[in-house]
């Protein structure tokens, strides 16, 4: 059995939905289909999820009349798609479901917004199921919350509960034909709708694949492969045909937005491979994400990724290494301030903490610096804003001699100064902090050094 997920660009209009259904029907092993909300189409400049968020905001701040105006645009979008697919009979159901949302309780804004957002995927699934049925195939729309997708009550950032896997396996085993499952949401234990983080349909697909023990989880998007560098930086990006879970996790963290990084966990735990494919070019084999590569013992860089807007806080204290609990107390200060950190490279007498800029306004940063000096007795605290992190990723790097030297040499030749280097003991990745304005130059230099491609300026 295969579980396949289709992203919003693959479901943006009737033409795209027809392509998707052809892909589904071309392989009888594609039994479980996860769908996103319609994305931007040729004649539709907005994603349906964005339209639903706008509608929710209107209901919360401007009143029901303004929200109804926004909702009419959404119901019209679905009605047009249904008409072009020849399944007008589903329009009344979708319209009624969408309009009913405007009658829901708004006293908890987070809960209300999640109900609105989930409607994009929910009604997309009804459309796809109706179209497959119209073609003469048995297809069933399944409501996630009613068949075991039980989530935590963290609205907008929900996590699947362990008991969901058994419940889902049992529920889905009873359904014949093609199962069309809305992505992105489930229900809490109290029965309320809750959503995963944005892009959460990837997570839904991974959960279902793990629950039913699928042979492969196919994630259809709008690119042929995961590429080893941002394609905007080169006219001939190197495709990654096979990548490990750990490599993909590192690349996703550092800005690769092809695959939702949290979606790796369910399939990683049970060893189900993930196949990233292009819905617009289904003959392309795409990228396989697997537990291990046959050549993982050979030195190889899988990709270069980067992300921007970080701050480093450097703390120095003489004989820090002799002071028991220093690191714990430093991180406790961040915890007190509600701040998560990304990396903590250390020396004998110093420790650096890398934090995302979005978590640190000037007031919070000043308070943290003062506490580091007063509570820890730090000799020196220095702050550097406007950093980017460049990540060199590859399982085989730990078997290669001189990989770090090659990286630092390439950055030096490109005139890129390194503010911080971090490499874990697993040696799956090396991370370099550089000034934001040097990010692209650094990525280009490293890509050229390790993957032998001449990049465009």
N, C-alpha and C positions, 0 to 999 in steps of 0.2 A: 504493500500500500504506500502511496505517496500523499503527503500533505503539501498543497501548493497555496501560496499566498500571492495576491496581486495588489500592487500599489495603486495609489490614486490616479497617476498618469495613465495607467492601463485601463481605468474605468471612467475616464473623464466624459465620454459621450457614447452614443449608441454604436458608432463604428468601432471604438476601442473595446466595448463590451462584446461585440461579435467576435473580434480577434481572440479575446480571452476565452470565450466559450469554445471556439475552434480548438484552442490549445488544450482545454480541459477534455474535450471529447476525443482528441487524437490519441489519448493514452488511457485505457480503462483502469489503470492503477491509480489514476488521480481521483480518489474517492472523496477526499475532504478538501474543500476550497475555502480559503479565508480571503475576505475582500475588505478593501479600504473604502473610505468615502470617495466620491468622484473628485478628481483633482482639476487642475486648469485644463480647459478644452480649447479647441480652435476658436470657438465663438463665445467661450465662457472664461473671462479673465481671472475669476476667483475660484479657489478651492471651496468645496461645500463646507468643510470643517470651519474655515475662516468665516464663511457666511453665517454659520450657526453660532459662532462665538459673538459675532456682531449683533445677531438677533438677541442672544442672551444678555449682552450688555445693554441693549436698548430696553429690554424688559425690566432690567434692574434699575436703570437710571432715568429712562425717559417715559416709561409707561407702556401699557399694553397696545395702544394704537400704533405707536412707532414700531413696536416689535412685530405686530401683524403685517405692517408694510414690508419689513425685512423678510418675514416668513413667506410672504407671497412670492418673492423672488426664488426662494428655495423650492417651494412646491411646484412652481412653474418649470424649474430646471429638471426636476424628476419627471414631471408630466411629459415634457418634450422628449426626454430620453425614452420613456416608456412607449410613447407614440411611435417613435422611429423604430423601436424594436418590435412593434406590433403587439404589445402587451398592455393596452390601455386599461384592461380590467384591474391591474394592480394599482393604478393611479389613485383611485378612491381610498384604498386602504392606506397608502403612503401619506396622502394629504390629511386624512383624519388623524393619523398618528402624529404627524408634525404639528398640526394645529392644537392637538390636545396638550402638547408640551407647554403652550402659553397659558394654560389653566393651572399649571403645577405651582406648588408652594415655592415662594422665592425667599423665605425667611433665612435659609442657609444658602448664600450665594454660591459657595463652592459646589455644593450638592446640585444646585439648579444648573450651573454651567456644565457639569459633567453629564447630566441628563440630556442637555441640548447637544453637546458635542457627540455623544454616542449615537445620536439619530442619523448621522451621516453614514456610518458603516452599516447600521441596522437596516436602513432603507435601501442601501446599495445591495445588500444581500437579498432582499426581497425582489429587487429588479432582476438580478442574475438568476435566481431560482425560477422566477416566472418565465424568463426567456428560454432557459434550458428545457423547462417543461413544455413550452410552446413548440420546441423542436422535436418533441416526442420522447424525451428522456425523463426518467424519474429523478427529480431533484427536490430536495427538501430544505427550506429555510429553517435554521435552528436559532432559537434565542439563547445566547450564551448563559445568562443567569439561570435559565430554567433547565439547563442540562449539566450544570456542575461547575461553571466557571466562577468560583467563589474567590473574591478579592478582599484585601484589607480595606478599611474605610478611610484610606488616605486619598481623598478626592484629587484627581489630576496626577497622582503619583502612586497609584495603587500597585500592590504586589499580589501575586497569586498565592493562595493558601495551599499547603501541602495536600490537604484532603481533596483538592480539585482534580488531581490527576486520576485517582481511582473513580471518582464520580463521572468525569468526562468519558473515561474508557467504557464504563458500563452503559452510559446513556447513548453514546455514539454507536456502540455495537448493535443496538436495537434498531438502527435506521438503515433501510435499504437504499440503494442508488447513490446518487451524488449528494453529499452534505454541503450546503452553502452556509458558512459560518461568519458572522460579522466580526471583524477584528476590533481591537482597541478597548473593549470594555467587558465588564462582567457585573456581578452583583455582590454586595457585601453580605455578611451573615444575617443582617437585619433586613435584607431584600432591596437595598437602595442601589441604584446604578453608580458605578465608579469606573474611572478610566485609567489606563496606563499612561505613562508619559507620552508626549507627542511622538508619533511614529510607532505607537504601540501595537499596530497590527502585526508587525514582525514578531513581537513577543507572543501574541495570541497563537500565531502559526507554530512557533517553537514549542509552546505548551501542549498544543494538540498533537504535534509530532511525537513528543515525549510520552504523552498519555496513551496513545494507541500503538506505540512502538513502530513507527513508520520506518520504511527502508531508507527514505531520504525526505528531506524537507526542501522543497523547491520554492525559492523566493524570487518571484518575477518582478523586475523593476524596469527601468528604461535605459540600461546600459548593457553592453555585451559582457563585460567582465568587471571585476574589481581591478583597478589599475594601481601600479606601484607608486604613482605620484598623482597629484592633482592634474587632470588632463588640461587644465587651463594654462599650465606652465610649459607644455610641450606640444608639438604638432604630431608626435608619434609616441604616446604613452605605452609603457611596457605592460602588457596584460599579465595578471597573476592567475595562472590556471589552477594551481593547488596551493592552499594556505592552511595553516593549522589554526585551531581555535584560539590559541594564545597569541599568535601573530595577528589574527583578525581583531582580537580584543584590544591589542595595543594600537593598531591602526585606527580603529573606530574611536578610541579615546582621544586620539590626536587629530581628529577632524575628518576622517573618512565617513561620509554620511550615507554611503550606499546601504549599510546594514545597521539597524538599531543595536547598540552594543549590549544592552541588557538581554536581548533575544538570544544570545549565545548560551546563557546559563542552563536553560532546561535541556537543550540538546547536548550540551557539553557533558552534563551529568550522566547521560545514558549512551553517549557515543554515536548519536545519529548525525550523519553528514548533512551539510547544508549546501545546496546548489543555487548560486546567484545567477539568474538568467534574465534575458531581455524579452519582454512580451512582444516587442515589435520585431524581433529577430529570433524566433523560437528555435531555429535550426542551429544557432550558435550554442556550443556546450556550456559556456559560461565558466564561472569560478567555483571550485569545490572547496568547502571548508571542512577539514577533517581533523581527527585527533592527532595523527602523525603523518609526516611525509616520508616516503622511502629514502629521500636524499637529505633527511634532516640532520644527518651526521656530517654533511658536507658544508663548508662555509658558504653561506648565501644570505644576501639581504633581500627580504621579500618586498619591502617598500619603505618609502620616506613620507612622513606625514608631518603636519604642523598645525598648531593652534595658537591663537594670540590672546592678548589681554590678561597677563599674569603679573603678580607682584612678588618680589622676593624680600623676605625679612631676614637679615643676617644678624646673628647674635654671637658675640665673642665674650668668653670669660676665662681667665687664666686658671688652669687646672680643672677645667670643666669635666674632664674624663674621670677625675677623682671624686666628683660630687654625686653621690648616689641620688637618683630620682630627678636629676636636672631636666632630662628630656621629657619625663612624664609631667613635671610641673609646667614646663613651657607649653606643652600641648594642652594641658588643663586650662591654661589661660585662654587659648583659642576656643576650647570647648565652652568655657564660661560665656564667651562672647558670641556663641552660636556660629563659629567659623569652622568649616572643613578645610583640610589642606590637601595638596596634590603630591608633594615630594618633600623629603627632609634629608638632603645630603649633609653629612657631618664630617668634621675633622677632629683633631685631638682637643682643641680649645674652642671650637666654633661649631655652629649648627645653623643651617639655612632652611627656612620654610617657604615653600612656593604655594601661593594662594591665588585663586581667581579674582581679578579686579572687581567683578560684580559683587563680591561679598564684602568689599572694603571701601566704605566711604571715608572721607577724611577724618571725621569725628571718631569712628571706630578704630581706624588705624592709629591715630594719636593716642587713644586710650590704651591700645595694645602695647605700643612702644613704651609708654610710661610704666605700665605694669611689668614689662620685661626688665626694665631698669630697676624699679623699686622692689619688686617681689623676688626677682632672681639675682639681683646684684650684678647684672651684666656690665662688663667693662665698656662694651661698644654695641650699639644697635644701628644698623644701616638699612634703609629701605630703598629699593629700586623698582620703579613703576615701568609700565609699558614694555613688558617682556613678551617674547613669543617662545614657545617650546617646539623644537624640531626633534622628531623621534625617528631613529633608524631602527627598523624592526627586521628580525630574522632569527629563526630557531638555530640555524647552523653557525651563527656568529661566534658562539663559545668555542667552536672547534677551529677557528681561524686565527692565525697569528697576525697581529698588526692591524686589526680592523679599527680599533680606536685611533691608532696613529694615522691611518688613511683618512679617517673622518676629520680629525683635527687639522690635518695637513690641507685637506680640500677646503675647509672653512677659512684657514689662514690665507691660502692663495686667493680666495674670493674677497678678502678684506673684511671678513665677518669676525668680530670679536665675541668670544664665548664668555658669558657671565656665570655659567654654572654647567657642570657635567654630572650626570647621575646614571649609574648602571647597576641594576640589581644583580644579585648573585646568580640568578637564572640566566642572565645574559641574553634574554630574548630581545631586549631593546637597549639602546643608548639614547639618553635625552640630553639635548643641549639647549640652554636658555640663551637667547640672543635678543638684541634690541628689535622692537617691532619692525622698524624700517629696514632691517637686514634679513627679515624672515624669508622672503622669496629668493633672494640671492643665496641664502644658506641652503635652502631646499634644492635649488638648481645645482649648486656645487656638489652636494652629497649624491644627488641622483646621477649626475654625470660620472662621479668617481666610482660608484658601486654598480651601476647598471649600464654604463657604457653608451648612454644616449646623449646626443648633442641637443641641448635645449635652446628654445628661442629666447631672445632677450625680451 
